């Protein structure tokens, strides 16, 4: 049951319990009904795309190739061809709908779900958007947590970080695009490692599109919610001939933090275009079977949204 509030909806008590249980046991949960109304979604989507375009201009002005070269800044990270991680501008007055969407969805859904799990006061660590354009390939399966977070979480069950995805377009799941999850892989470092080893075997990119055994790619309508534990193994699916913007929040409990952006701002300089490679130079190590097993295992330590 959904209870209508201004521009967003709140979950009923029974729905909160069900989502909290799924998040705890499976590592993710999905609200496949629009939480935010269409007007707010449309405004937020326009701000996301506009912010990306502005940042790409700034990247080009700094001497980088905005499409064909890797770069990492506080405002924007380009870790994979065709897929950008954009941090919401520091001045939220520039993106009022984006800010409203994130804050209201957190209050209406994330806070009550996490309260059900009794993890303590949730803190917003970061907000931004993932923007995938046509031609973006599948992500290599990974976790957003590093191994130190698994260890700390096993010692303190309140020490957690969660990602809240708010798709601004419909996600079609295994029949189209979205995010693939390996349910239950968040329970410990050992379960995550085992799931990651299965997920990153040779040919992972081809198998990802066919929904590998033991994984799920949920459908979620625009304005819905995908909430997941940062320790779960997951991977973004390819973008099927369109731009796919997804607003997100990173939430921490029990003192857990996230440092996904810590590179320096574009305008501050400090790095030169020569510091980052072009995608064509990285092609050999981005392929499905790139790297030895030991090299692939080490990548579990790195968060790659």
Order of alpha helices (4+ residues) and beta strands (2+ residues): beta-beta-alpha-beta-alpha-beta-beta-beta-alpha-alpha-beta-alpha-beta-beta-alpha-alpha-beta-beta-beta-alpha-alpha
